Amino acid sequence: IYQKGLEMGTDPHAFSKVGDCQNVPSYFLGAFDDPQKYRLDKDDQYLLPTIENFSGSFSRKSLAVSGGYNVASALSPLMADKEQCQKNETPLACEIRQHDPSVVIISMETWWSKRPTSTYEGYLRQIVDFVIEHGAVPILATKADNLEGNHEINAAIAQVAYDYDIPLWNFWLAVQPLPDHGLTNDGFHLTYGFNEFDNPLAMRYAWPVRNLTALQALDAVWRGVSGQ
């Protein structure tokens, strides 16, 4: 997928995000474009080349990210930015056209409580198909919450990753050791901490864990596909 994308003109120094409020750059990954806003642990220094390679993408406001977005929103022209996107263009298509990413992180936590998980999975497969067709490597993310009560959405996400043989960033697993599994009292929003990855106290909160593990996933995928 990656090599085909380069032939199609994707940018090896660009990645995009697709998701809801938990993917806005002010909270998610944006800090990595400003060395004053994060501290790596000594064991994480190997991540610096990835930070340098994708400089500019971390703090970029994706046209496929917005509060309240879900997998259906990313595929709906009605949800696209009217000033930056073309007529009848979806948020996902708009983002990929404008940014030419070689990697796309897909993290969709929000879902309609009454809709079946099979519908969520169907939309997710459409997103994955579109991303692959445009030469970008998808990274699917599991979610920290279990609002549906039986973990079936995360199971569906893992199934899609398995079926397509694409990377899975298991964020759910990463927050399991944290107090309250990294969730606030509403069972959805993540506990906040500073991006001080060398500070054990900060790493008891979900947001720094989310940012660090996302960067680790991006690093693993980039090194794997690029031969770095």
Secondary structure as UniProt FT lines:
FT   HELIX           2..8
FT   STRAND          11..19
FT   HELIX           21..23
FT   TURN            25..29
FT   HELIX           30..33
FT   HELIX           35..37
FT   HELIX           42..47
FT   HELIX           48..53
FT   TURN            54..57
FT   TURN            63..64
FT   TURN            67..68
FT   TURN            71..72
FT   HELIX           73..75
FT   HELIX           77..79
FT   TURN            82..84
FT   TURN            87..88
FT   HELIX           91..99
FT   STRAND          101..107
FT   TURN            113..114
FT   HELIX           117..133
FT   TURN            134..135
FT   STRAND          137..141
FT   TURN            147..148
FT   HELIX           152..164
FT   STRAND          168..169
FT   HELIX           171..175
FT   TURN            176..177
FT   HELIX           179..182
FT   TURN            185..186
FT   TURN            197..198
FT   TURN            200..201
FT   HELIX           202..204
FT   HELIX           206..226
//
